[in-house]
Amino acid sequence: MLLPGTQMHIVTFIFVCIEIVIFFYLMIYRFARPDDRTTFLNIILIFLLIVYNVTGGLLPDPNLPGSYFIQ
């Protein structure tokens, strides 16, 4: 089952939503404890995971401009 209007599977969309919640939680935690380096690295990792899941779920899409190779 795909998300309406996209090529993203509904399960991938749910995981991306959960990852976004975790990302914002880590951002709030980072503002509370700015000296914690591990939190900063976790923010980078969760951001890369979100980008990977969104691009993996949405691309390649024939409705978007550009070739499949560029996507």
Steps between C-alpha positions, in 0.01 A plus 500: 500500500643835393450844645255686272674708234847359568706187454563466877375193683282572804738314735793713383290810562423385856871439567587846366238653732649318800850610398387863477363478855832356618686777313304775673542329837876496446495867400321594823742283699792671322371845597469387862855357510713679239828341617391143424690396186327162470164669451639707215626187326163329553326799341723466194431126478122531534499780240689279255258215573203727424658614173578141403146378570329794328712476186477121499123515539424780255756449226492409215167663424384543140298809599812693604709684239833352403620158399503184709881516502505844666234401751 
